[in-house]
């Protein structure tokens, strides 16, 4: 009589895994911001993407070796958008508190959710998100928000939306391991030479490399593994709702690690965007909040 062995269990239950993934991503962003004074946002982007590509390439080297030309061609635009999304996000974080940058960037996936549904109620969520943007706006009375930072965050949001749409398409032409590893490698194409030009040999300093490696692990390899645990066990709608609180997590970590304190209107803006995201997620059949490695 044969005995069956129990299936291997994940190291974390799905809900804590999803929350840990968000904490990891935003902690990585906070660590990344600490590098800006030395190598700037462009140097930080290039270092983060290069080390993340190295880590993920080593983890998924078998999947990369099995890739065909058609798969590389399909992943190319996806990877380029991923790189530009990271670059513009770090340019926004240079000028904005982390919580506000993530809130503004969240307009990307929210826009994809609303446009893909087109239910009458979704227009209400769009208006609520628009109110959140208005509350963060540099033109709000008493606001000290940098308009250039707002611009970069909104551009990063556009790239996030494109990343989601392209990710859905490319998922039909390559495995998830190939997409993650090859996409991160391609993401280096534009930011890496810019970062090397602006930061120079400072990128090779041991302390910078060590912090950059921490950023790469916290922002890429670790949250990807955690989100895979959550996605396998949770309904897509539940996962989307959990992801909707990420702007609040970013704001709290920005306050703890970077001493970035927000005013009441800015917290209200975060609540508006989170509410709009949860509302659009509840009203959709399939969530469009894709895993993003910021």
C-alpha positions as a Python dict, from the first residue, in 0.01 Angstrom:
ca = {
    (1, 'X'): (0, 0, 0),
    (2, 'X'): (153, 330, -110),
    (3, 'X'): (143, 638, 105),
    (4, 'X'): (78, 976, -44),
    (5, 'X'): (290, 1265, 65),
    (6, 'X'): (114, 1590, 145),
    (7, 'X'): (150, 1868, -110),
    (8, 'X'): (414, 2120, -29),
    (9, 'X'): (272, 2420, 148),
    (10, 'X'): (380, 2778, 84),
    (11, 'X'): (593, 2940, 351),
    (12, 'X'): (320, 3204, 407),
    (13, 'X'): (-61, 3195, 378),
    (14, 'X'): (-190, 3384, 70),
    (15, 'X'): (-316, 3704, 235),
    (16, 'X'): (-3, 3765, 446),
    (17, 'X'): (203, 3680, 137),
    (18, 'X'): (26, 3951, -67),
    (19, 'X'): (73, 4207, 211),
    (20, 'X'): (439, 4107, 253),
    (21, 'X'): (489, 4152, -122),
    (22, 'X'): (358, 4510, -106),
    (23, 'X'): (571, 4585, 200),
    (24, 'X'): (875, 4445, 20),
    (25, 'X'): (818, 4651, -296),
    (26, 'X'): (769, 4977, -109),
    (27, 'X'): (1058, 4908, 129),
    (28, 'X'): (1269, 4856, -182),
    (29, 'X'): (1153, 5194, -313),
    (30, 'X'): (1244, 5358, 18),
    (31, 'X'): (1593, 5202, 6),
    (32, 'X'): (1623, 5316, -355),
    (33, 'X'): (1545, 5675, -259),
    (34, 'X'): (1832, 5663, -9),
    (35, 'X'): (2068, 5617, -306),
    (36, 'X'): (1952, 5931, -488),
    (37, 'X'): (2194, 6162, -307),
    (38, 'X'): (2489, 5956, -431),
    (39, 'X'): (2398, 5823, -776),
    (40, 'X'): (2070, 6001, -856),
    (41, 'X'): (1743, 5846, -972),
    (42, 'X'): (1882, 5745, -1313),
    (43, 'X'): (2184, 5574, -1161),
    (44, 'X'): (1958, 5405, -907),
    (45, 'X'): (1725, 5282, -1180),
    (46, 'X'): (2010, 5138, -1385),
    (47, 'X'): (2166, 4966, -1083),
    (48, 'X'): (1836, 4828, -958),
    (49, 'X'): (1730, 4689, -1296),
    (50, 'X'): (2072, 4544, -1376),
    (51, 'X'): (2100, 4363, -1042),
    (52, 'X'): (1737, 4249, -1060),
    (53, 'X'): (1800, 4113, -1410),
    (54, 'X'): (2107, 3929, -1279),
    (55, 'X'): (1919, 3778, -983),
    (56, 'X'): (1615, 3676, -1187),
    (57, 'X'): (1835, 3551, -1471),
    (58, 'X'): (2017, 3319, -1233),
    (59, 'X'): (1691, 3196, -1081),
    (60, 'X'): (1525, 3134, -1418),
    (61, 'X'): (1830, 3049, -1631),
    (62, 'X'): (1675, 2725, -1759),
    (63, 'X'): (1367, 2912, -1881),
    (64, 'X'): (1586, 3170, -2057),
    (65, 'X'): (1792, 2906, -2235),
    (66, 'X'): (1475, 2753, -2377),
    (67, 'X'): (1343, 3078, -2525),
    (68, 'X'): (1293, 3111, -2900),
    (69, 'X'): (1333, 3425, -3109),
    (70, 'X'): (956, 3474, -3130),
    (71, 'X'): (932, 3485, -2750),
    (72, 'X'): (1211, 3744, -2725),
    (73, 'X'): (1042, 3956, -2991),
    (74, 'X'): (709, 3938, -2807),
    (75, 'X'): (868, 4034, -2473),
    (76, 'X'): (1075, 4323, -2617),
    (77, 'X'): (809, 4601, -2598),
    (78, 'X'): (693, 4470, -2261),
    (79, 'X'): (1047, 4492, -2123),
    (80, 'X'): (1107, 4840, -2266),
    (81, 'X'): (788, 4968, -2101),
    (82, 'X'): (895, 4805, -1773),
    (83, 'X'): (1226, 4991, -1784),
    (84, 'X'): (1066, 5326, -1865),
    (85, 'X'): (805, 5274, -1592),
    (86, 'X'): (1080, 5222, -1334),
    (87, 'X'): (1282, 5519, -1459),
    (88, 'X'): (992, 5765, -1455),
    (89, 'X'): (873, 5636, -1116),
    (90, 'X'): (1215, 5700, -959),
    (91, 'X'): (1224, 6044, -1122),
    (92, 'X'): (891, 6117, -952),
    (93, 'X'): (1006, 5979, -615),
    (94, 'X'): (1305, 6214, -630),
    (95, 'X'): (1063, 6510, -608),
    (96, 'X'): (760, 6364, -428),
    (97, 'X'): (695, 6174, -106),
    (98, 'X'): (681, 5801, -178),
    (99, 'X'): (313, 5772, -84),
    (100, 'X'): (206, 6047, -322),
    (101, 'X'): (415, 5911, -610),
    (102, 'X'): (261, 5564, -573),
    (103, 'X'): (-89, 5715, -543),
    (104, 'X'): (-49, 5910, -867),
    (105, 'X'): (112, 5615, -1044),
    (106, 'X'): (-183, 5396, -941),
    (107, 'X'): (-393, 5588, -1194),
    (108, 'X'): (-241, 5357, -1459),
    (109, 'X'): (-390, 5024, -1346),
    (110, 'X'): (-707, 5200, -1233),
    (111, 'X'): (-747, 5351, -1580),
    (112, 'X'): (-703, 5010, -1742),
    (113, 'X'): (-969, 4865, -1510),
    (114, 'X'): (-1219, 5142, -1583),
    (115, 'X'): (-1161, 5148, -1960),
    (116, 'X'): (-1184, 4772, -1993),
    (117, 'X'): (-1517, 4760, -1808),
    (118, 'X'): (-1710, 5071, -1920),
    (119, 'X'): (-1993, 5012, -1674),
    (120, 'X'): (-2180, 5329, -1573),
    (121, 'X'): (-2066, 5289, -1212),
    (122, 'X'): (-1702, 5288, -1324),
    (123, 'X'): (-1733, 5653, -1421),
    (124, 'X'): (-1800, 5724, -1054),
    (125, 'X'): (-1475, 5551, -960),
    (126, 'X'): (-1294, 5752, -1227),
    (127, 'X'): (-1435, 6074, -1077),
    (128, 'X'): (-1329, 5963, -729),
    (129, 'X'): (-976, 5894, -854),
    (130, 'X'): (-978, 6230, -1031),
    (131, 'X'): (-1069, 6397, -701),
    (132, 'X'): (-771, 6224, -544),
    (133, 'X'): (-540, 6363, -813),
    (134, 'X'): (-691, 6708, -766),
    (135, 'X'): (-618, 6697, -392),
    (136, 'X'): (-252, 6618, -467),
    (137, 'X'): (-235, 6879, -742),
    (138, 'X'): (27, 7155, -707),
    (139, 'X'): (-253, 7405, -766),
    (140, 'X'): (-443, 7303, -452),
    (141, 'X'): (-436, 7591, -199),
    (142, 'X'): (-146, 7549, 42),
    (143, 'X'): (10, 7269, -165),
    (144, 'X'): (387, 7234, -175),
    (145, 'X'): (385, 6943, -422),
    (146, 'X'): (642, 6961, -702),
    (147, 'X'): (461, 6983, -1040),
    (148, 'X'): (746, 6811, -1224),
    (149, 'X'): (728, 6524, -977),
    (150, 'X'): (353, 6498, -1040),
    (151, 'X'): (419, 6489, -1415),
    (152, 'X'): (673, 6207, -1381),
    (153, 'X'): (440, 6008, -1154),
    (154, 'X'): (152, 6036, -1402),
    (155, 'X'): (381, 5933, -1688),
    (156, 'X'): (491, 5634, -1478),
    (157, 'X'): (121, 5555, -1433),
    (158, 'X'): (71, 5555, -1809),
    (159, 'X'): (363, 5314, -1847),
    (160, 'X'): (213, 5098, -1569),
    (161, 'X'): (-112, 5078, -1763),
    (162, 'X'): (75, 4984, -2082),
    (163, 'X'): (275, 4729, -1883),
    (164, 'X'): (-47, 4559, -1772),
    (165, 'X'): (-196, 4551, -2123),
    (166, 'X'): (128, 4423, -2277),
    (167, 'X'): (173, 4171, -1995),
    (168, 'X'): (-168, 4022, -2067),
    (169, 'X'): (-78, 3983, -2434),
    (170, 'X'): (272, 3845, -2389),
    (171, 'X'): (150, 3592, -2130),
    (172, 'X'): (-1, 3399, -2422),
    (173, 'X'): (336, 3368, -2598),
    (174, 'X'): (582, 3287, -2317),
    (175, 'X'): (592, 3134, -1970),
    (176, 'X'): (575, 3353, -1660),
    (177, 'X'): (937, 3269, -1577),
    (178, 'X'): (1053, 3373, -1923),
    (179, 'X'): (851, 3693, -1910),
    (180, 'X'): (987, 3797, -1570),
    (181, 'X'): (1354, 3716, -1639),
    (182, 'X'): (1371, 3829, -2004),
    (183, 'X'): (1150, 4132, -1938),
    (184, 'X'): (1381, 4255, -1662),
    (185, 'X'): (1685, 4203, -1884),
    (186, 'X'): (1527, 4404, -2168),
    (187, 'X'): (1417, 4670, -1917),
    (188, 'X'): (1785, 4766, -1873),
    (189, 'X'): (1830, 4867, -2238),
    (190, 'X'): (1727, 5233, -2201),
    (191, 'X'): (1794, 5320, -1833),
    (192, 'X'): (2129, 5140, -1796),
    (193, 'X'): (2343, 5352, -2033),
    (194, 'X'): (2178, 5670, -1903),
    (195, 'X'): (2253, 5566, -1544),
    (196, 'X'): (2613, 5476, -1621),
    (197, 'X'): (2662, 5813, -1795),
    (198, 'X'): (2516, 6014, -1505),
    (199, 'X'): (2652, 5815, -1208),
    (200, 'X'): (2979, 5681, -1349),
    (201, 'X'): (3209, 5474, -1128),
    (202, 'X'): (3002, 5550, -817),
    (203, 'X'): (2784, 5256, -925),
    (204, 'X'): (3075, 5021, -845),
    (205, 'X'): (3131, 5136, -486),
    (206, 'X'): (3075, 4838, -249),
    (207, 'X'): (2824, 5019, -28),
    (208, 'X'): (2625, 5132, -332),
    (209, 'X'): (2630, 4784, -484),
    (210, 'X'): (2515, 4628, -157),
    (211, 'X'): (2224, 4870, -119),
    (212, 'X'): (2139, 4827, -486),
    (213, 'X'): (2129, 4450, -439),
    (214, 'X'): (1891, 4495, -145),
    (215, 'X'): (1669, 4713, -362),
    (216, 'X'): (1675, 4456, -643),
    (217, 'X'): (1579, 4170, -411),
    (218, 'X'): (1312, 4367, -223),
    (219, 'X'): (1161, 4512, -540),
    (220, 'X'): (1186, 4208, -770),
    (221, 'X'): (1275, 3855, -668),
    (222, 'X'): (1114, 3849, -323),
    (223, 'X'): (779, 4018, -403),
    (224, 'X'): (742, 3815, -722),
    (225, 'X'): (772, 3492, -523),
    (226, 'X'): (529, 3619, -259),
    (227, 'X'): (272, 3733, -514),
    (228, 'X'): (284, 3398, -690),
    (229, 'X'): (185, 3237, -357),
    (230, 'X'): (-107, 3478, -323),
    (231, 'X'): (-222, 3454, -685),
    (232, 'X'): (-235, 3075, -677),
    (233, 'X'): (-462, 3067, -370),
    (234, 'X'): (-672, 3385, -388),
    (235, 'X'): (-952, 3482, -628),
    (236, 'X'): (-835, 3753, -869),
    (237, 'X'): (-1086, 4000, -721),
    (238, 'X'): (-957, 3946, -367),
    (239, 'X'): (-600, 3987, -483),
    (240, 'X'): (-694, 4311, -661),
    (241, 'X'): (-857, 4452, -349),
    (242, 'X'): (-548, 4370, -142),
    (243, 'X'): (-324, 4541, -399),
    (244, 'X'): (-543, 4852, -382),
    (245, 'X'): (-408, 4947, -40),
    (246, 'X'): (-52, 4979, -173),
    (247, 'X'): (-57, 5363, -182),
    (248, 'X'): (-132, 5368, 192),
    (249, 'X'): (149, 5119, 259),
    (250, 'X'): (386, 5338, 55),
    (251, 'X'): (280, 5647, 253),
    (252, 'X'): (334, 5473, 589),
    (253, 'X'): (676, 5335, 489),
    (254, 'X'): (773, 5676, 350),
    (255, 'X'): (685, 5826, 686),
    (256, 'X'): (875, 5561, 884),
    (257, 'X'): (1190, 5527, 673),
    (258, 'X'): (1213, 5861, 493),
    (259, 'X'): (1043, 6095, 745),
    (260, 'X'): (793, 6203, 477),
    (261, 'X'): (486, 6337, 656),
    (262, 'X'): (172, 6407, 453),
    (263, 'X'): (-99, 6661, 527),
    (264, 'X'): (-469, 6586, 568),
    (265, 'X'): (-560, 6662, 206),
    (266, 'X'): (-288, 6431, 81),
    (267, 'X'): (-412, 6147, 302),
    (268, 'X'): (-764, 6215, 170),
    (269, 'X'): (-625, 6186, -184),
    (270, 'X'): (-478, 5845, -101),
    (271, 'X'): (-812, 5733, 44),
    (272, 'X'): (-993, 5851, -274),
    (273, 'X'): (-763, 5654, -504),
    (274, 'X'): (-778, 5344, -286),
    (275, 'X'): (-1158, 5369, -276),
    (276, 'X'): (-1177, 5407, -653),
    (277, 'X'): (-945, 5110, -701),
    (278, 'X'): (-1145, 4885, -467),
    (279, 'X'): (-1472, 4995, -629),
    (280, 'X'): (-1352, 4922, -981),
    (281, 'X'): (-1210, 4587, -868),
    (282, 'X'): (-1538, 4482, -706),
    (283, 'X'): (-1729, 4579, -1020),
    (284, 'X'): (-1509, 4386, -1261),
    (285, 'X'): (-1513, 4016, -1342),
    (286, 'X'): (-1136, 3990, -1361),
    (287, 'X'): (-904, 4226, -1188),
    (288, 'X'): (-650, 4404, -1405),
    (289, 'X'): (-413, 4478, -1120),
    (290, 'X'): (-111, 4297, -1255),
    (291, 'X'): (197, 4226, -1053),
    (292, 'X'): (446, 4508, -1101),
    (293, 'X'): (800, 4507, -983),
    (294, 'X'): (859, 4878, -892),
}
